[in-house]
Amino acid sequence: MFIGEYEHSVDAKGRVIMPAKLREDIGEKFILTKGLDGCLFAYSQKEWLNFEEKLKTLPLTNKNARDFVRFFLSGAIECEIDKQGRFLIPANLRTYATLDKEIVILGVGTRIEIWNRDVWNKSGETISADEIAENMDKLLGI
């Protein structure tokens, strides 16, 4: 399970160091794609296969389902971690998530999220822990 928050930077070539604590679980090769809320999602090979299986169950006749599948699969790319612990974020994905220099890498259970640091910091200002807690009963059926 991925957990934690790590601040890093993107170098001039678009490379980022994968935090050592996340590197073991993500594997040498992993899938990077557009995520929700303006960030990127990274999945281990195993978790990506699980995610793909779920996408396959969506009805082709439903436009929202087709859009959802397109969104995730069209931006997906296999990344490889080099001997220095770095991986390359392609320009199109850096543009999508407005990743310029300073970023935040989050471990969030079955995936990793990569955020522009300023966007991540501002997202914490828009919703409080109390608001999240109030909505958990709807999500968990409590």
Number of C-alpha atoms within 10 A of each C-alpha: 11 18 15 13 15 15 14 17 18 19 13 9 10 17 16 21 18 19 18 9 13 19 17 11 15 23 14 16 16 20 21 27 23 24 21 12 11 16 23 26 21 26 23 21 16 13 16 17 13 12 13 13 11 11 17 11 9 14 11 12 8 10 10 12 16 14 11 13 17 13 15 17 14 10 17 18 16 14 17 15 19 13 8 9 15 18 20 19 20 16 12 11 19 20 11 15 20 19 24 15 14 14 22 20 28 21 19 14 11 17 22 25 23 26 25 22 20 13 17 17 12 10 12 10 8 7 10 10 8 8 9 10 10 10 12 11 10 9 8 7 7 7
